[in-house]
Amino acid sequence: MDGLAAPQGGLSVSQQVRAMFYVLQPNESSFASLEEVPDYVNKATPLFIVLMLLEFVVSWVWRHQAPGQINDSITSLSAGVLSRLPDVVSRSLELTTYIYVWDNYRLFELLWDSPWTWYLTFLGVDFGYYWFHRMAHEVNILWAAHQVHHSSEAYNLSTALRQSVLQRYASWVFYLPMALFIPPSVYAVHLQFNLLYQFWIHTEVVNTLGPLELILNTPSHHRVHHGRNPYCIDKNYGGTLIIWDRIFGTFVAENDKVIYGLTHPINTFEPFKVQLCHLAYIWSTFWATPGFSNKLSVIFKGPGWGPGKPRLGLPEEIPVITGKEVPFNPRLPIYLSVYAVVHFALMLGFYVDLFETQATLSQVTLLLRIGYIILTLTSIGFLLEQRPKAASLEVVRCSVFLALHKLSYLKIYIASLAFPYENVVANSVPEFISLWCSLDQFCGRFCLLCTILNHLKCAWVSINLIHIYSLVVRYALHKNYELLPEMCQICEILEQSKGGSQTGTSINFSLPDCSLLLYHYNFMFVVLYIYILMT
C-alpha cells in the first residue's frame, strides 16, 4: 500500500500529536511487521510534559489555581514510571500472548494494510478495553491493580499517568480473541493509540465537547468515572468511545460536582504502598473471612462485597459526599518541595536514557539502573510524607548514586543540576576538619570512600549553601530586600572558608550570581541539611 507510515524513529511532530488524539490515518499507521511499529507511548513523553505545563497555565489563568498538588502529581508520575519499567527487561505480556495465539491458533489473516482492518481493530481494542475496565471495577483481585489509577484525589493530566505495575498481567486476556484474525502489528498500534487517547481526557480545563459527547469518551464523561460520589461509582468505563457504556447501561452524565479518588482514601505518597495496598487488604480480609466459598468471593466478587451482600456490595454503604472533603496534602517547606521536584526531574533523565540505551546496556547495568530509579521514587515518596526515616533513606539513596556513578553504572545526564563537587571539595574545607585531608591520602585508592569523605567534609559549607538557597527562594517569592544583608554575610563566611588544595576553581557566591544556586547544588549538600532538620 503506497504512502504507509515510516518505520520507528521517523515520526514527525504532527504525527506524534495526532497519535495522542487518535486521528492518525490508516495509511500513516499501518505496518507489515511488529518490528516496524513505533513506540508511540515513549515518544509521547515530551508531549505529556508540554500538555501538563499547558494545563497548569490554563488552570492558573482560568481558575486562579494549580490543577493539583505537587506531591500528588509526583506520586502519579512515579506510578507511571514504575508501570513502564518492566518493558525494559521484557516484552509486554499483552503482545507476547497475542503473538503466541496469532502464530499457533489464528483462523485466518486480515490484510495488515487494509483500512477495514485498521477500523475493525480500533473497535475491537476499545471493546476489549471496556470489558477489562469494567471487570477491573467489579472483580476484587483486578481492582487491586486498577485502584492505583483511581487513588489520586486530584484530576489532572498527571493522573492519567498513575498506572498500575500489575494491571497488564490481567488485561491481555480481553484482547486475545482478536489474535485469531488481526495481525499483531495492527493490534500493537491501536493498543498504544487507545492508551494515548486516554491521557488528554484527564483534565478539568475542558468542559463539554458538544455532539462529540454522544460518541466519544470525553473529559466530562471520564471525570464521572473518577468520582467517588455515589452517582459516579462504576460508571463510564469506555476508553475512546462512550457508546459501549450507552449500550450496556453503565453510562451517566456529569451532574453534581465530582469529588475524586477512592471511597476510602489511602493517604500516602509512597509508591509501593500505592501499588500494593489493596492486595494487602485482600490478604487480610481473605484470612479473616470464614468459609472457603466466602474466601473465594473475597477475591472474585466486587470490592464492596461481604458475606450476605450482593456481588458488588450495597450502594447505601458508599460514603456520603459532603463537598467539604480535604485531600491528603501534608505541608512541606518550600526548599523540600523544590528539592523533591529537582531530584524527580533528574530521575526522569535517567529513566528516559534507560529506554533510549537499553539495547546497548548489560543485564547488570539495566538492573542496577532500574533499582536506583525505584529507590529514588521510594525516597521521594518518604520525603513528601515527611516519614521519620525519610532523611536516612535519602542519604542512602545519594550514597548509592555516588557508588553507581563512580563505578560507571550511572552518569549525570543533566550536568547543570549537579554541583561540581570534585572541584568544590578542594576549595571549601573548613579549617576545623582539615585533619581529614590526611585520611583522604591514606584512602586515596578507594575512590568511593574518598568521594564520600569529601562530601562529609563539606557538611559545614553545605548548611550555608542551602541557607543561601532558602534565602534566594524567599527573596524571589516575597522580594524581601531585608534578606540581602544576611545573604551577603553568609557569602563572606563561605569566602573565608576557602582553603586546602589549590586545584579546581573557587566558589564565589556574589549576590548577582545567587540565582545560580537554583541549578548548582549537590545531592549531599541538601541531603545533609534535611537530615539535620528532620533528626
C-alpha positions in Angstrom: 0.0 0.0 0.0 1.6 3.3 -1.1 2.3 6.0 1.5 2.4 3.8 4.5 4.0 5.2 7.7 7.7 5.3 8.2 9.4 2.8 10.5 10.1 3.6 14.1 12.2 6.8 14.5 10.5 8.5 11.6 7.6 10.1 13.4 7.0 13.8 12.7 5.8 16.2 15.4 2.4 16.3 13.7 2.2 12.5 13.7 3.0 12.4 17.4 0.4 15.0 18.3 -2.3 13.3 16.1 -1.4 9.9 17.7 -2.3 11.4 21.0 -5.8 12.2 19.8 -6.3 9.1 17.7 -6.5 10.9 14.5 -3.7 9.4 12.5 -4.9 8.0 9.2 -4.7 4.2 8.4 -2.1 4.9 5.7 0.1 6.6 8.3 -0.1 3.9 10.9 -0.2 0.6 9.2 2.9 -1.7 9.3 3.8 -5.0 7.8 5.7 -6.3 10.9 5.7 -5.7 14.6 9.3 -4.5 14.5 8.3 -1.5 12.3 5.7 -0.3 14.8 6.9 2.9 16.5 6.9 3.1 20.3 4.3 5.8 20.3 3.9 5.9 24.1 7.6 6.5 24.9 7.9 9.0 22.1 4.9 10.9 23.6 6.9 11.8 26.8 7.7 15.4 25.6 4.0 15.9 24.7 3.0 14.7 28.1 5.2 17.4 29.7 4.1 20.1 27.3 0.4 19.4 27.8 0.8 19.2 31.6 2.5 22.6 31.5 -0.2 24.0 29.3 -2.9 22.6 31.6 -1.1 24.4 34.5 -1.1 27.7 32.7 -4.8 27.4 31.6 -5.9 26.4 35.0 -4.0 29.2 36.7 -5.4 31.8 34.3 -8.9 30.5 34.2 -9.4 29.2 37.8 -6.6 31.1 39.5 -5.3 27.9 41.0 -3.0 25.0 40.0 -4.7 21.8 38.7 -3.4 19.8 41.7 -0.9 19.4 44.4 2.8 18.9 43.5 3.1 15.9 45.9 0.1 14.2 44.3 1.4 14.9 40.8 4.8 13.4 41.6 3.1 10.3 43.1 1.1 9.9 39.8 4.2 10.3 37.7 6.1 7.9 39.9 3.4 5.3 39.4 3.7 5.9 35.6 7.4 5.3 35.7 7.1 2.1 37.7 4.4 0.8 35.4 6.8 1.1 32.4 10.0 -0.3 33.9 9.1 -4.0 33.2 9.2 -3.1 29.5 13.0 -2.6 29.8 13.7 -6.2 30.6 10.8 -8.0 28.8 8.3 -7.6 26.1 4.7 -6.6 27.1 2.7 -9.6 28.2 -0.2 -8.1 26.1 2.0 -8.5 23.0 3.7 -11.8 23.9 0.5 -13.7 24.5 -1.1 -12.1 21.4 1.8 -13.2 19.2 1.7 -16.7 20.6 -2.0 -17.1 19.8 -1.5 -15.5 16.3 1.4 -17.8 15.5 -0.3 -21.0 16.6 -4.1 -20.6 16.5 -5.2 -17.9 14.0 -8.2 -18.9 11.9 -7.5 -16.5 9.1 -5.4 -13.4 8.4 -6.9 -10.0 7.6 -4.8 -7.7 5.4 -2.4 -5.6 7.5 -2.6 -2.6 5.0 -6.4 -2.6 4.7 -8.3 0.4 6.2 -11.1 -2.0 7.1 -8.6 -4.0 9.2 -7.5 -0.7 10.8 -11.0 0.4 11.8 -12.1 -3.1 12.9 -9.1 -3.2 15.2 -9.9 0.2 16.5 -13.4 -1.0 17.6 -12.0 -4.4 18.8 -9.4 -2.9 21.1 -11.8 -0.4 22.6 -14.5 -3.1 23.1 -11.9 -5.3 24.8 -10.8 -2.4 27.0 -14.4 -1.6 28.0 -14.8 -5.2 29.4 -11.4 -5.3 31.0 -12.1 -1.9 32.6 -15.5 -3.0 33.8 -14.2 -6.2 35.3 -11.3 -4.3 36.9 -14.0 -2.5 38.9 -16.2 -5.5 39.6 -13.6 -8.2 40.5 -11.7 -7.5 43.6 -8.4 -9.0 42.6 -8.4 -7.0 39.4 -9.4 -3.9 41.3 -6.3 -4.4 43.5 -4.3 -3.4 40.4 -6.7 -0.8 38.9 -7.3 1.1 42.1 -3.8 2.7 41.7 -5.2 4.8 38.8 -8.1 5.9 41.0 -6.1 6.7 44.2 -5.4 10.3 43.3 -7.6 12.9 44.9 -6.9 15.3 42.0 -8.0 15.1 38.4 -5.4 16.4 36.0 -3.1 15.2 33.2 -0.6 13.7 35.7 -3.4 11.4 37.0 -3.6 9.8 33.6 0.0 8.5 34.1 -0.8 7.0 37.5 -0.8 3.4 36.3 -0.5 0.0 37.9 2.5 -2.2 37.5 0.3 -5.3 37.8 -2.7 -4.3 35.6 -1.0 -5.6 32.3 -0.9 -9.1 33.7 -4.7 -9.3 33.6 -5.7 -7.1 30.7 -4.2 -9.2 28.0 -6.9 -11.9 28.2 -9.6 -9.5 26.9 -7.7 -8.8 23.7 -6.8 -12.4 22.8 -9.9 -13.1 20.5 -8.6 -10.6 18.0 -5.4 -12.7 17.7 -7.4 -15.2 15.7 -7.5 -12.9 12.7 -5.9 -9.5 13.3 -2.1 -9.2 12.6 0.0 -8.2 15.7 1.4 -5.1 14.0 -2.1 -3.6 13.7 -3.1 -4.6 17.2 0.1 -3.0 18.6 -0.7 0.3 17.0 -4.2 0.5 18.4 -3.2 -0.7 21.8 -0.9 2.3 22.1 -3.4 4.7 20.5 -6.1 3.7 22.9 -3.8 4.3 25.8 -2.6 7.7 24.5 -6.1 8.9 23.8 -7.0 8.5 27.5 -4.2 10.8 28.5 -5.8 14.1 27.5 -9.3 13.4 28.9 -7.9 13.5 32.4 -8.4 17.3 32.9 -10.8 19.8 34.4 -9.9 22.6 32.0 -12.1 21.1 29.2 -15.8 21.3 29.8 -18.0 19.6 27.3 -17.5 18.9 23.6 -21.0 19.2 22.1 -22.2 16.4 19.8 -18.9 14.5 20.4 -20.2 13.7 23.9 -22.6 11.3 22.3 -19.9 9.0 20.8 -16.5 9.7 22.3 -15.2 9.4 25.8 -14.6 13.0 26.8 -13.1 14.8 29.9 -16.7 15.3 31.2 -17.5 11.6 31.0 -14.3 10.5 32.5 -14.5 12.9 35.3 -17.6 11.0 36.4 -15.6 7.7 36.2 -13.0 9.1 38.6 -15.6 10.4 41.1 -16.3 8.9 44.5 -19.8 10.4 44.6 -22.4 7.7 44.9 -23.8 8.5 41.4 -20.3 8.1 39.9 -19.4 4.7 41.2 -18.9 2.0 38.5 -19.9 4.2 35.6 -18.4 5.3 32.2 -15.8 2.5 31.5 -15.2 3.4 27.9 -11.6 4.1 26.7 -12.0 6.0 23.4 -15.7 5.5 22.8 -18.6 6.0 25.2 -21.1 4.0 23.1 -20.3 0.8 24.9 -21.5 2.4 28.2 -24.6 3.6 26.5 -25.2 0.1 25.1 -24.6 -1.9 28.3 -26.2 0.5 30.7 -23.2 1.9 32.6 -23.3 5.5 31.3 -24.1 8.5 33.4 -23.6 12.2 32.6 -21.7 14.6 34.7 -24.1 16.2 37.2 -23.1 17.3 40.7 -19.6 18.5 41.5 -17.3 15.5 41.3 -15.1 14.6 44.3 -12.2 12.5 43.1 -10.4 9.5 44.5 -11.2 6.3 46.3 -14.2 5.9 48.6 -11.7 5.2 51.3 -8.6 7.3 50.5 -5.2 5.6 51.0 -3.5 8.9 52.2 0.0 8.0 51.1 2.6 9.1 48.5 4.8 6.0 49.0 4.9 4.4 45.5 4.8 0.7 46.7 2.1 1.3 49.1 0.1 3.0 46.3 0.6 -0.1 44.2 0.1 -2.8 46.7 -2.2 -1.5 49.5 -5.3 -3.2 48.2 -3.6 -6.5 47.7 -2.6 -6.3 51.4 -6.3 -5.5 52.2 -7.5 -8.6 50.2 -4.9 -10.8 52.0 -6.0 -9.7 55.5 -9.7 -9.9 54.6 -9.3 -13.4 53.0 -7.9 -14.9 56.2 -10.4 -13.0 58.4 -13.5 -14.2 56.4 -14.9 -17.6 57.5 -15.8 -20.3 54.9 -13.9 -21.4 51.8 -16.6 -20.1 49.4 -16.6 -16.8 51.2 -12.8 -16.6 50.9 -13.1 -17.1 47.1 -15.8 -14.4 47.0 -13.4 -12.0 48.7 -11.1 -12.5 45.6 -13.5 -12.7 42.8 -16.5 -10.6 43.7 -16.7 -6.8 44.0 -14.5 -4.7 46.3 -17.6 -3.8 48.3 -18.8 -7.4 48.8 -19.1 -9.1 52.2 -20.9 -12.2 53.4 -24.7 -11.8 52.9 -24.3 -8.9 50.5 -24.9 -8.7 46.7 -21.9 -9.3 44.4 -21.0 -5.7 44.1 -21.9 -4.7 47.6 -24.6 -2.4 49.0 -24.9 1.1 47.4 -26.0 2.5 50.7 -22.6 1.7 52.2 -20.8 4.1 49.8 -19.7 7.0 52.0 -21.8 10.2 51.6 -20.1 13.1 49.9 -20.4 16.5 51.6 -18.4 18.6 49.2 -16.0 19.6 52.1 -13.6 16.7 51.7 -10.0 17.8 52.1 -7.4 15.9 50.0 -4.4 14.4 51.7 -1.8 17.2 51.4 0.9 17.3 54.1 2.5 20.8 54.2 6.2 20.8 53.1 8.8 23.5 53.5 9.4 25.2 50.1 13.0 24.1 50.0 11.9 20.4 50.4 9.3 20.7 47.7 11.9 22.2 45.3 14.3 19.5 46.3 11.8 16.8 45.5 10.9 18.3 42.2 14.5 18.7 41.1 15.5 15.2 42.0 12.4 13.8 40.4 13.4 15.6 37.2 16.9 14.2 37.5 15.4 10.7 37.9 13.3 11.3 34.7 16.6 12.0 32.9 17.9 8.6 34.0 14.5 7.0 33.1 14.4 8.4 29.5 18.0 7.5 28.9 17.4 4.0 30.2 14.8 3.4 27.4 17.0 5.0 24.8 20.1 3.0 25.6 18.6 -0.3 26.9 19.8 -2.2 23.8 23.4 -1.3 24.5 23.4 -2.0 28.2 24.4 -5.2 30.1 21.9 -7.0 32.2 23.7 -5.9 35.4 23.6 -2.3 34.3 20.0 -2.5 33.4 19.0 -4.0 36.8 21.2 -1.5 38.8 19.6 1.5 37.0 16.1 0.1 37.5 16.9 -0.4 41.1 18.2 3.1 41.5 15.1 4.6 39.9 12.9 2.5 42.2 15.0 3.6 45.2 14.7 7.3 44.1 10.9 7.1 43.8 10.6 5.5 47.2 12.8 8.0 48.8 10.9 11.0 47.3 7.7 9.4 48.5 9.1 9.2 52.0 10.2 12.9 51.8 6.8 14.0 50.6 5.1 12.3 53.6 7.9 13.5 55.9 8.3 10.0 57.2 10.6 9.6 60.2 13.1 7.6 58.2 12.9 9.8 55.1 16.2 11.7 55.7 18.1 8.4 56.4 16.7 6.8 53.3 17.7 9.9 51.2 21.2 9.8 52.5 21.4 6.1 51.5 20.0 6.9 48.1 22.5 9.6 47.4 25.3 7.3 48.6 24.1 4.7 46.2 24.1 7.3 43.4 27.7 8.1 44.2 28.7 4.5 44.2 26.9 3.8 40.9 28.4 6.9 39.4 31.9 6.1 40.5 31.6 2.6 39.1 30.3 4.0 35.8 26.8 2.4 36.1 25.2 5.9 36.1 26.3 9.2 34.7 25.0 12.7 35.3 22.8 13.5 32.3 21.8 16.9 33.4 25.1 18.5 34.4 23.6 21.9 35.3 21.6 20.3 38.1 24.6 18.6 39.7 27.0 20.7 41.8 30.6 20.2 40.5 31.6 18.5 43.8 35.1 17.3 42.7 36.2 21.0 42.4 34.2 22.2 45.4 35.7 19.9 47.9 39.2 21.1 47.1 38.3 24.7 47.8 35.8 24.7 50.6 37.2 22.6 53.5 36.7 24.3 56.9 39.9 24.5 58.9 38.4 22.7 61.9 38.1 19.4 59.8 41.3 19.8 57.7 42.7 16.8 59.5 40.6 14.6 57.2 42.9 15.5 54.3 45.5 13.1 55.6 42.8 10.4 55.8 42.0 11.2 52.1 45.6 10.5 51.2 45.6 7.3 53.2 42.4 6.1 51.5 43.1 7.7 48.1 42.9 4.5 46.2 39.4 3.9 47.4 37.6 6.3 45.1 34.1 5.9 46.6 35.2 6.3 50.2 37.3 9.3 49.2 34.3 10.9 47.5 32.0 10.3 50.4 34.6 11.7 52.8 34.9 14.8 50.6 31.1 15.3 50.8 31.2 14.9 54.6 34.0 17.5 54.8 31.6 19.9 53.1 28.8 19.4 55.6 29.5 22.7 57.3 29.7 24.6 53.9 26.5 22.8 52.7 24.4 24.2 55.5 25.5 27.7 54.5 24.9 27.0 50.8 21.4 25.7 51.5 20.8 28.7 53.8 21.6 31.0 50.8 19.4 28.8 48.6 16.5 29.2 51.0 17.0 32.9 51.2 17.1 33.2 47.4 13.8 31.4 47.1 12.2 33.6 49.8 13.7 36.7 48.2 12.3 35.6 44.8 8.9 34.9 46.2 8.4 37.9 48.5 11.0 40.4 47.2 12.1 40.8 50.8 15.1 43.1 50.5 15.9 42.8 54.2 17.3 39.4 53.4 20.0 40.8 51.2 22.5 41.7 54.0 22.1 38.2 55.5 22.8 36.6 52.1 25.9 38.8 51.7 27.1 37.9 55.2 26.9 34.2 54.5 28.7 34.7 51.2 31.6 36.3 53.2 31.7 33.3 55.6 32.0 30.9 52.6 34.7 33.1 51.0 36.7 33.0 54.3 36.3 29.2 54.5 38.2 28.6 51.2 41.4 26.7 51.6 43.1 23.3 51.2 44.1 22.1 47.7 44.7 24.6 45.0 43.2 22.6 42.2 39.9 23.4 40.6 38.0 26.7 40.7 37.0 28.6 43.8 33.5 29.2 45.0 32.3 32.8 44.5 28.8 33.4 45.5 28.4 37.1 44.7 24.9 38.5 45.1 24.1 38.8 41.4 25.0 35.1 40.9 22.9 33.7 43.8 20.3 32.6 41.3 22.8 30.0 40.1 22.3 28.1 43.3 18.9 27.1 42.0 20.7 25.0 39.4 24.1 24.2 41.0 23.8 22.4 44.3 25.0 19.0 45.2 22.9 15.9 46.2 24.6 15.6 49.5 24.6 19.2 50.4 20.8 19.3 50.5 20.5 15.8 52.0 22.8 16.7 54.9 20.8 19.8 55.6 17.5 17.9 55.5 19.0 15.3 57.7 20.0 17.9 60.3 16.5 19.4 60.3 14.5 16.2 60.4 16.6 14.4 63.0 
